[in-house]
Amino acid sequence: AETQFKVLGSLDQDNLHIIQLEETTPPFPLLQPVPIVGLLPIQLNSPDTVLPILNIT
């Protein structure tokens, strides 16, 4: 889902940066959902460890 924010204020002091945000409703959809096709296995450092990842096309 999409999220849109409005900047209400900001503060910059040396290495501290603060931004105050308000979530707003977008006037139109910003993103279309991505279809999930299937799962692909991935292999980590150990040859015995295989985890599934999403294959998104």
C-alpha positions in Angstrom: 0.0 0.0 0.0 1.1 3.5 -0.6 1.9 6.1 2.1 2.2 9.8 1.7 3.5 12.3 4.3 3.3 16.1 4.7 6.3 17.8 6.4 5.1 19.8 9.4 8.5 21.0 10.6 12.2 20.3 10.7 15.1 21.0 13.1 18.8 20.8 12.2 21.4 21.2 15.0 24.9 19.9 14.3 24.5 16.2 13.7 20.9 16.0 14.9 18.2 16.2 12.2 14.5 16.0 13.2 11.7 16.0 10.8 8.0 16.1 12.0 5.7 14.3 9.6 2.0 13.8 9.2 0.6 10.9 7.3 -1.9 12.1 4.6 -4.3 10.3 2.2 -3.0 10.6 -1.3 -5.4 12.0 -3.9 -4.8 9.0 -6.2 -3.1 5.6 -5.8 0.7 5.9 -5.9 1.6 2.2 -6.3 0.1 -0.8 -8.0 0.3 -4.1 -6.1 3.1 -6.4 -7.4 1.9 -10.0 -8.2 3.8 -12.7 -6.3 4.7 -15.5 -8.8 6.4 -18.1 -6.6 9.3 -18.9 -4.3 13.0 -19.4 -5.2 15.5 -21.0 -2.7 18.6 -19.1 -1.8 21.7 -20.5 -0.2 23.7 -18.9 2.6 27.3 -19.5 3.7 26.6 -23.0 5.0 25.7 -25.5 2.2 23.1 -27.1 4.5 21.2 -23.8 5.0 18.6 -22.9 2.3 16.0 -20.3 2.8 13.1 -19.4 0.4 12.8 -15.9 -1.1 10.0 -14.4 -3.0 10.3 -14.3 -6.8 8.5 -11.1 -7.9 8.1 -10.4 -11.6 
